[in-house]
Amino acid sequence: MAPVDVRAPSTPAGLEALLAFWSDAGVDVCLSETPVDRLEQGARRLAPAPREPAPARSPSPAAPPSTPTRVEHAEGPDIAAAIAAARTAAAAARDLAALEAAIAAFDGCPLKRQGARNPVFARGDPTAPVMIIGEGPGADEDLQGKPFVGRAGKLLDKMLASAELDDRVFITNTVFWRPPGNRNPTAAEQATCAPFLERAIRLVRPRLLLLSGGVSAKYLLKREEGILSLRGKWFDWRSEDGEGVVPALPTLHPAFLLRQPAAKAHAWRDLLTLLSRLDRDL
């Protein structure tokens, strides 16, 4: 069979041959008698649509002047009232047992309502020359109601025993309820518990404070530096009324030492610094 030019079927035989070609190719339906330029259609679809002018905006009326609103702290509606209540309860405590009972009865700290099981006040010698102040209770402390009794506490006890300080310390924290998830206590939570802590310092009357961890040191000393800058240096802790002043030495928290064992040498030097001043002041 002679080849058929399918591009220009000008005779009946050519048309018949073209139909046979398309039939062999599987084309059996004619969709339209009018040719369609698909490239031109695609170009039209890709062309950006003309933008309509935006309607003119009428000037909005001026907003009325805002009225002053009470700014509430993120930790609760009235932290100032909670701090005032803590001051009253702490001042009424004449000894450490009464202070511990006042803390247990106090409802002003938000941490008490965030899953804590027990208040965690203190342990150690109530007449100790050194008061150790940590950050906040963890899970073991929350369960037992005593500070520094978990892994970090056991490490602290070993270090104190090695420095022969284990029977010369009184141990507490800046807050007395476990923060959820063992997070750091906030400044508001520390401020709410501060009257009780200050009362404990007045009742114990330590000669020196050992501030364990950056959260404790920064809050009690009103400093912004991190613990690696503060540790090993002496500062003065001052009571709110300015009448009480106690030398304070920041050091690394034992929980940090468990994560960074190489830093134990720094903490040991801090203990020796504390011991040297304690013996010198006798």
C-alpha positions in Angstrom: 0.0 0.0 0.0 1.3 3.4 -1.0 1.9 5.9 1.9 -0.9 8.4 2.4 -0.2 12.0 3.2 -2.5 12.6 6.2 -1.8 16.3 6.4 -3.7 17.2 3.1 -6.4 14.7 2.2 -7.8 16.4 -0.9 -9.5 13.4 -2.5 -12.2 11.0 -1.3 -9.5 8.3 -1.2 -7.3 10.4 0.9 -10.1 11.2 3.4 -10.9 7.5 3.6 -7.3 6.7 4.2 -7.0 9.4 6.9 -10.1 8.0 8.7 -8.5 4.5 8.6 -5.3 5.9 10.0 -7.0 7.5 13.0 -9.1 4.4 13.5 -6.0 2.3 13.7 -4.6 4.8 16.2 -7.6 4.3 18.4 -9.5 7.5 17.7 -13.2 6.8 17.2 -14.9 9.9 18.4 -14.9 13.4 17.0 -15.4 15.9 19.8 -15.7 19.1 17.8 -15.7 20.2 14.2 -13.9 23.4 15.1 -10.2 23.2 15.7 -9.0 24.3 19.1 -5.7 26.1 19.8 -4.7 24.5 23.1 -1.5 26.6 23.4 -3.5 29.8 23.1 -6.0 28.6 25.8 -3.1 27.7 28.1 -1.6 31.2 27.7 -4.9 32.8 28.5 -5.2 30.7 31.7 -1.6 31.7 32.8 -2.1 35.4 32.2 -2.7 37.3 35.5 -6.2 38.4 36.0 -6.8 42.2 36.0 -7.1 43.7 39.5 -10.1 45.6 40.4 -9.6 48.9 42.2 -10.0 48.5 45.9 -13.1 50.2 47.3 -12.4 53.5 49.0 -12.4 53.1 52.8 -14.4 55.4 54.9 -12.5 56.9 57.8 -13.0 54.8 60.9 -14.2 56.6 64.0 -11.6 57.4 66.5 -11.3 54.9 69.3 -12.5 56.0 72.6 -9.8 56.7 75.2 -9.0 53.5 77.1 -9.7 53.4 80.7 -6.9 52.3 83.0 -7.3 48.6 83.9 -5.7 46.6 86.7 -2.7 44.7 85.5 -2.8 41.2 87.0 0.4 39.2 87.4 0.6 36.1 85.3 0.9 34.0 88.4 -2.3 35.1 90.0 -4.8 37.9 90.4 -3.3 39.5 93.5 0.3 38.6 94.3 0.6 41.7 96.5 -2.2 40.5 98.7 -0.6 37.0 98.9 2.8 38.5 99.9 1.1 40.7 102.6 -0.7 37.6 103.9 2.6 35.7 104.0 4.2 38.5 105.9 1.5 38.5 108.5 1.6 34.7 108.9 5.4 34.6 109.1 5.7 37.4 111.6 3.3 35.5 113.9 5.6 32.4 114.0 7.7 32.5 117.2 9.7 29.4 116.4 10.5 27.1 113.5 7.7 24.6 114.3 5.2 27.4 114.2 6.7 28.7 111.0 6.4 25.3 109.4 2.8 25.1 110.4 2.1 28.6 109.0 3.7 27.5 105.7 1.5 24.4 105.6 -1.6 26.5 106.2 -0.7 29.2 103.7 -2.8 29.2 100.5 -1.4 32.2 98.8 1.4 30.5 96.7 0.1 29.3 93.3 2.4 26.3 93.5 0.2 24.8 96.2 -2.6 24.5 93.7 -0.6 23.0 90.9 -0.2 19.4 91.9 2.1 19.6 94.9 1.5 16.9 97.5 3.2 18.3 100.5 4.8 21.5 101.7 8.6 21.2 101.9 10.1 23.4 104.6 13.5 22.5 106.0 15.8 19.9 107.6 19.0 20.2 109.6 20.2 21.9 112.8 17.9 24.8 113.8 20.9 26.5 115.4 23.3 25.8 112.5 25.9 28.5 111.6 25.3 27.8 107.9 21.9 28.0 106.1 21.8 26.3 102.6 19.1 27.8 100.4 18.2 25.8 97.3 15.7 26.6 94.5 12.6 24.5 95.0 11.5 20.9 95.9 11.6 18.1 93.4 9.6 14.9 93.1 11.4 13.1 96.0 11.1 16.2 98.2 7.5 16.6 97.4 6.8 13.0 98.4 8.8 13.1 101.7 8.2 16.7 102.7 11.9 17.4 103.2 14.3 19.4 101.0 17.3 17.8 99.2 16.5 14.1 99.8 16.7 12.9 96.2 19.8 12.2 94.1 20.9 15.8 94.3 20.4 15.8 98.0 22.4 12.7 98.5 25.3 14.2 96.6 25.0 17.4 98.7 25.1 15.3 101.9 28.2 13.5 100.7 29.9 16.8 99.9 28.9 18.3 103.3 30.2 15.2 105.1 33.5 15.4 103.3 33.9 19.0 104.4 32.8 18.1 107.9 29.8 20.5 107.6 27.0 17.9 107.6 26.0 18.7 111.3 26.4 22.4 110.9 23.8 23.3 108.3 20.1 24.1 108.1 18.7 23.4 104.6 15.7 25.0 102.9 14.5 26.4 99.6 13.2 29.7 98.1 9.8 28.1 97.6 8.1 25.4 99.7 6.0 23.6 97.1 7.2 21.6 94.0 6.9 23.5 90.7 5.1 21.4 88.1 7.5 19.3 86.1 10.4 20.3 88.3 10.7 23.6 86.4 12.4 26.6 88.1 10.2 28.7 90.4 9.2 32.0 89.0 10.1 35.3 90.7 6.5 35.8 91.7 6.4 32.4 93.4 9.7 33.2 95.2 8.3 36.6 96.3 5.2 34.9 97.7 7.4 32.6 99.8 10.0 35.1 100.7 8.5 36.3 104.0 8.6 32.8 105.3 12.2 32.3 104.2 13.2 35.6 105.7 11.5 34.6 109.0 13.5 31.3 108.9 16.7 33.3 108.6 15.8 35.5 111.5 14.9 32.5 113.7 18.0 30.3 112.8 20.3 33.3 112.8 23.0 31.7 110.6 26.4 33.3 110.3 26.7 32.4 106.6 24.4 31.6 103.7 25.2 29.1 101.0 23.0 29.8 98.0 22.7 26.6 95.9 22.0 27.3 92.2 21.4 30.3 90.0 17.7 30.6 90.7 18.3 31.0 94.4 21.4 33.2 94.1 19.9 35.6 91.6 16.7 36.1 93.5 18.1 36.5 97.0 21.0 38.7 95.9 19.0 40.7 93.3 21.7 40.0 90.7 21.4 39.3 86.9 24.6 37.3 86.4 24.5 33.6 85.9 25.6 31.2 88.6 28.9 30.5 86.8 29.8 34.2 87.3 28.4 34.4 90.8 29.7 31.2 92.3 32.7 31.4 94.7 32.3 35.1 95.5 31.0 36.6 98.7 27.9 38.9 98.7 25.7 40.3 101.4 22.1 39.1 101.6 19.9 41.9 103.0 16.4 41.5 104.5 13.5 43.4 103.1 13.7 46.0 105.8 17.5 46.3 105.4 18.1 45.5 109.1 19.3 41.9 108.5 22.6 41.3 106.7 24.2 37.9 106.3 27.3 37.1 104.1 26.2 34.8 101.2 28.2 32.5 99.0 26.6 31.3 95.7 27.6 27.8 94.5 26.5 25.3 91.9 23.4 23.2 92.5 24.1 19.5 93.1 21.6 18.7 90.4 23.9 20.6 88.0 26.8 18.6 89.3 25.0 15.3 88.5 24.7 16.5 84.9 28.2 18.0 84.7 30.5 15.9 87.0 33.6 17.9 86.0 32.1 21.0 87.7 32.3 19.2 91.1 35.8 20.7 91.6 34.3 24.2 91.5 31.6 23.3 94.1 34.2 21.7 96.3 36.3 24.9 96.2 33.2 26.8 97.2 32.7 24.6 100.2 36.3 25.1 101.3 35.9 28.8 100.9 32.8 28.6 103.1 34.5 26.5 105.7 37.5 28.8 105.8 35.4 31.8 106.5 33.3 29.9 109.0 36.3 28.8 111.0 37.9 32.2 110.8 34.8 33.9 112.2 34.5 31.6 115.2 
